[in-house]
Amino acid sequence: MVDHMPKHASDCNGETGATSIIARVSAYWSSLRRDGRLPARTDIDPKALGDALPHVFLAEIVTPRVARLRICGHKVETLMGMDMRGMPLSVLFTGAARDEVQDALAQIAHGARVTLALEAEQSFGLPQVTARLALLPLADLGGRCNRVLGVVVTEGETERGPRRFALARMLSELSDTTPAQVEPPALRVIEGGRRF
């Protein structure tokens, strides 16, 4: 597979770095689309993600509003200070934000891409942390949207976890459902029909 990620990344800290990493992962995801269909989980090549890989996770959509983490980069696991495989994606969020995140997952399950701006909950002695999170839908080999490629990039000190996030705002929600994803009806010729 061709490496679609730049060989040399730009600054990975702050607003510019967060935007750059998310934009590059999103561009790689878009490059895997064929005829308007969602990329498959098996299309993802970790080598192609380059230095964005520590910020990336893969999650399985187990219900339309619940996703379970399957693979996490070490920058993602730093947020909770533990191995997060098998945990629901909602573990990264405050209780107040979970309904909104579940609403976003419901859109992703129908093929939408979502980007969120996040703020870590405040606690005494912990520095302020903000983040951007992009959620990109993936399909299985049967074409069903049941996986998520996620990328989260933080600004601020995250080494002292766990850090959970509130939703600051939804930056974008883009529908990727296209006519090419819908199978055309099967048509057949009926002999003996009326002629004009």
C-alpha positions in Angstrom: 0.0 0.0 0.0 1.3 3.5 -0.8 2.2 5.6 2.2 -0.1 8.6 2.0 1.3 10.2 5.2 4.1 12.8 4.9 7.6 11.5 5.8 8.2 14.5 8.0 5.5 15.7 10.2 5.0 19.4 11.2 4.8 20.5 14.8 2.7 18.1 16.8 1.9 20.3 19.7 -0.8 22.9 20.1 -3.6 24.0 17.8 -1.6 23.7 14.6 -0.3 20.2 15.4 -3.7 18.9 16.4 -5.2 20.2 13.2 -2.3 18.8 11.1 -2.4 15.3 12.6 -6.2 15.0 12.3 -6.2 16.4 8.8 -3.5 13.9 7.7 -5.3 10.9 9.2 -8.6 12.2 7.6 -6.8 12.5 4.3 -5.5 9.0 4.5 -9.0 7.7 5.4 -10.4 9.5 2.4 -7.7 8.1 0.1 -8.9 4.6 1.0 -12.5 5.2 -0.3 -13.4 3.4 -3.5 -16.5 4.4 -5.6 -17.9 6.4 -2.6 -17.8 3.4 -0.2 -16.4 3.6 3.3 -12.9 2.2 3.8 -12.8 -1.3 5.4 -11.0 -2.0 8.7 -8.7 -4.3 6.8 -7.6 -1.4 4.5 -5.9 0.4 7.4 -2.1 0.1 7.2 -0.5 1.2 10.5 2.7 2.1 8.7 0.8 4.7 6.6 -0.3 6.5 9.7 3.3 7.5 10.5 3.8 9.7 13.6 0.1 10.0 14.0 -0.2 6.4 15.1 0.2 7.1 18.9 -2.9 9.3 18.7 -5.0 6.7 16.9 -7.5 4.2 18.1 -9.8 1.6 16.6 -13.2 0.9 18.1 -16.0 -1.5 17.3 -19.6 -0.2 17.2 -21.5 -2.8 19.3 -24.8 -0.9 19.2 -25.7 2.3 17.2 -24.7 4.5 20.3 -22.0 2.4 21.9 -18.4 1.8 20.6 -15.8 -0.4 22.4 -12.1 0.3 22.1 -10.1 -2.5 20.4 -6.7 -0.9 19.7 -5.3 2.3 21.2 -2.1 4.3 20.6 0.0 5.0 23.7 -1.0 8.8 23.6 -4.6 7.7 23.9 -3.9 5.3 26.8 -2.0 8.0 28.6 -5.3 9.9 29.1 -6.5 7.2 31.4 -3.2 5.8 32.6 -4.1 2.2 31.7 -4.7 -0.3 29.0 -8.0 0.7 27.5 -8.7 -2.3 25.2 -12.2 -3.6 25.7 -13.5 -0.4 27.4 -16.3 1.7 25.9 -15.3 4.9 24.2 -17.5 6.8 26.7 -14.8 6.1 29.4 -13.0 9.1 28.0 -15.9 11.5 28.7 -17.6 13.1 31.7 -21.1 11.9 32.5 -22.6 15.1 31.2 -20.9 14.7 27.8 -21.8 11.0 27.2 -25.3 11.5 25.8 -23.8 13.9 23.1 -21.0 11.5 22.3 -23.6 8.7 21.9 -25.6 10.9 19.6 -22.4 11.4 17.5 -21.8 7.7 17.4 -25.3 7.2 16.1 -24.4 9.4 13.2 -21.1 7.6 12.6 -23.0 4.3 12.5 -24.8 5.7 9.4 -21.6 6.8 7.7 -21.0 10.3 9.0 -17.6 11.7 10.0 -17.5 13.8 13.2 -14.9 16.1 14.7 -15.2 17.3 18.3 -13.5 20.0 20.4 -13.0 18.8 24.0 -12.0 20.2 27.3 -10.7 18.1 30.2 -12.7 18.3 33.4 -11.0 20.6 35.9 -9.5 19.2 39.1 -7.3 20.7 41.8 -3.6 20.5 40.9 -4.2 19.3 37.3 -3.2 21.5 34.4 -5.8 22.5 31.7 -6.0 20.2 28.8 -7.9 20.6 25.5 -8.2 18.2 22.7 -9.6 17.5 19.3 -11.2 14.2 18.4 -12.1 12.9 14.9 -14.2 9.8 14.4 -14.1 8.2 11.0 -16.4 5.3 10.0 -15.1 2.0 8.8 -16.9 -0.9 7.2 -16.5 -4.6 7.5 -15.9 -6.9 4.5 -19.7 -7.1 4.0 -20.0 -3.3 3.7 -21.6 -2.7 7.2 -20.4 0.3 9.1 -19.4 -1.2 12.4 -15.9 0.2 13.1 -14.5 3.6 13.9 -11.0 5.0 13.2 -10.4 7.7 15.8 -7.7 10.2 16.3 -7.4 12.4 19.4 -4.7 15.1 19.8 -4.3 17.0 23.1 -2.8 20.3 24.1 -1.5 20.4 27.7 0.0 18.0 30.2 -1.7 14.6 30.2 0.9 12.5 32.0 -1.1 12.6 35.3 -4.2 10.7 34.4 -6.9 9.8 34.3 -8.3 12.8 32.4 -11.9 12.8 31.2 -13.3 15.3 28.7 -16.4 17.5 28.3 -17.6 18.4 24.9 -16.7 22.0 24.1 -18.4 22.0 20.7 -18.9 19.9 17.6 -16.5 21.3 15.0 -18.0 19.3 12.1 -20.4 16.5 11.1 -20.1 15.4 7.5 -22.3 12.7 5.9 -20.4 10.2 3.8 -23.4 8.3 2.7 -23.5 8.5 -1.1 -25.6 6.8 -3.8 -22.6 4.6 -4.6 -23.0 2.9 -1.2 -26.5 1.8 -2.0 -26.8 -1.3 -4.1 -28.9 -0.7 -7.2 -32.1 -2.8 -7.6 -31.8 -6.0 -9.6 -33.7 -5.7 -12.9 -34.8 -8.4 -15.3 -36.5 -8.5 -18.7 -40.1 -9.9 -18.6 -40.9 -11.7 -21.8 -44.3 -11.2 -23.4 -44.8 -7.7 -22.2 -46.9 -5.2 -24.1 -45.1 -3.6 -27.0 -45.5 0.1 -28.0 
